[in-house]
Amino acid sequence: MRRLLAALACVLASSAAAEDVLHLYNWNNYVSEETLARFEAACRCRVKQDYYSDNEEMLAKLEAGAAGYDLLVPTGNAVESLIRRGALRPVDKSRLSNLGNLKPEYRDPWYDPGGKYSVPYATSITLLGYNREKLRELGLPTDTWALIFEPRHLERIRGKVTVLNSQRELLGAAMRYLGYSVQERDPARWAEAKAVILRAKPYWAAFSNSTYIKDLAIGNIWVAHGYSNDMFRAREDAKAAKRPFTIGFTTPKEGAVLAVDGFVLHKSGRRPDLAHRFIDFMLEGRNAADVSNLIGAGNPNAAAMPFVSPEIAAEPAIFPPAADLARLEMLRDFDPALRRSLSRLWTEIKVR
């Protein structure tokens, strides 16, 4: 009988441990392995991640019925969409002892007034990354979207350019190049952006949401449209591999997209307790600094700043100065009619 009871206790203990898993649906390479290992050790649990490379991909998967994710890390416009769909649990602020570490400007975001459903985690800018030596040799500009949209530049780097496989990001870059807002509602102006993209498309090597990091770092491509934290990763990888070139990244003078990504609790998640523990852990200053020091993202956490490397804190494409901030815009969710219109434009771009 004792053996039977002991065996039963082991089974129950094993089952309890097996259930102690936080399911995180996240961007690629957005929480460092070192940070996750510390959290798993602290909470005696396991973090299981699935990945997406674009907000639209994440939203579509959830809309199609994907469930069981405790935490998501969407950008502001996607948070807005998820709130509208009734897909989120409110954040229980009483469980977040480190919530006061957030910088004041991030505590009441336009997409989630009062921070009822989201907790800001990191910021990034969608910009241009490039091989400094190749671009200098060719005499091409690195501070303008013309580099990826104008044939007079592209004919010199044909097949060495990638752009994001993201409807909102690529169309947004074209809109800024044309002098329009990424929050524009006029379909005719979005059609102009489509024309700019189609004119440039024959010169590009690929639409890429993640492989451009490696391709930049090893020299397969010379210019990439992508996220500032990914460009940081490419720069560090090239440096570690002692490549005979360096990777630079610059916010185009016409303006760009600023993203604030935050933690939200999906209604289908089974472990809101672990989700809150993870958020609070990531709000602690030293842990919050990892997203800047190890990932290369901007940081909405004031308590993290004393632990952020001075070199990274001084990088304008990660922590933009006031003059650059004035040229940045955040994407917003659109009404169903405009979303359908942009989806048609995107289909035309991809198939032509």
Secondary structure as GFF3:
##gff-version 3
##sequence-region A 1 352
A	DSSP	alpha_helix	2	19	.	.	.	ID=ss1
A	DSSP	beta_strand	21	27	.	.	.	ID=ss2
A	DSSP	alpha_helix	33	43	.	.	.	ID=ss3
A	DSSP	beta_strand	46	52	.	.	.	ID=ss4
A	DSSP	alpha_helix	55	63	.	.	.	ID=ss5
A	DSSP	beta_strand	71	72	.	.	.	ID=ss6
A	DSSP	alpha_helix	76	84	.	.	.	ID=ss7
A	DSSP	beta_strand	88	89	.	.	.	ID=ss8
A	DSSP	three_ten_helix	93	95	.	.	.	ID=ss9
A	DSSP	three_ten_helix	99	101	.	.	.	ID=ss10
A	DSSP	three_ten_helix	104	106	.	.	.	ID=ss11
A	DSSP	three_ten_helix	113	115	.	.	.	ID=ss12
A	DSSP	beta_strand	118	131	.	.	.	ID=ss13
A	DSSP	alpha_helix	132	138	.	.	.	ID=ss14
A	DSSP	alpha_helix	146	149	.	.	.	ID=ss15
A	DSSP	alpha_helix	151	154	.	.	.	ID=ss16
A	DSSP	beta_strand	161	163	.	.	.	ID=ss17
A	DSSP	alpha_helix	167	177	.	.	.	ID=ss18
A	DSSP	alpha_helix	187	200	.	.	.	ID=ss19
A	DSSP	three_ten_helix	201	203	.	.	.	ID=ss20
A	DSSP	beta_strand	206	207	.	.	.	ID=ss21
A	DSSP	alpha_helix	211	218	.	.	.	ID=ss22
A	DSSP	beta_strand	223	227	.	.	.	ID=ss23
A	DSSP	alpha_helix	228	240	.	.	.	ID=ss24
A	DSSP	beta_strand	247	250	.	.	.	ID=ss25
A	DSSP	beta_strand	256	266	.	.	.	ID=ss26
A	DSSP	alpha_helix	272	283	.	.	.	ID=ss27
A	DSSP	alpha_helix	285	293	.	.	.	ID=ss28
A	DSSP	three_ten_helix	302	307	.	.	.	ID=ss29
A	DSSP	alpha_helix	310	313	.	.	.	ID=ss30
A	DSSP	alpha_helix	322	325	.	.	.	ID=ss31
A	DSSP	beta_strand	328	329	.	.	.	ID=ss32
A	DSSP	alpha_helix	336	351	.	.	.	ID=ss33
###
